[in-house]
Amino acid sequence: MFSCAQAADGTGAAGGPPCAPAIRCNRLAKGATPTYLIAMSARSILGTLAVVVPLLAILAAAGWFAASAWVSVEGPPMPATGYVAMALGIVFSLLIGCGLMALLFYSNRHGYDDPFQAPDE
């Protein structure tokens, strides 16, 4: 494992990987953890909680609102054709979404998303 630090001469440590200009790499002791990783792990737990807890609260509020709206609406019962139409709409939407995602991954893996490069002559 390597730790990179700013250096004026831009040289790497002996036997270390090539570093970017103005960065010097030092080899860490085997099994040592860099201090920035320790600090990042403590921050990432708090950051994860800061994101997950409000999102779960929003999800719970949306679920409560949807359930209360579903129960409070009065009117004639939906006929069987309505349920069939709703099911077909859901299935069709999922098929379109999955198909478009599959095309996205296919085009990315086969180079269709790469910028154009004129052939060398």
Secondary structure, 3 states (H helix, E strand, C coil): CEEEEECCCCCCCCCCCCCCCCEEEEECCCCCCCHHHHHHHHHHHHHHHHHHHHHHHHHHHHHHHHHHHHHHCCCCCCCHHHHHHHHHHHHHHHHHHHHHHHHHHHHHHCCCCCCCCCCCC
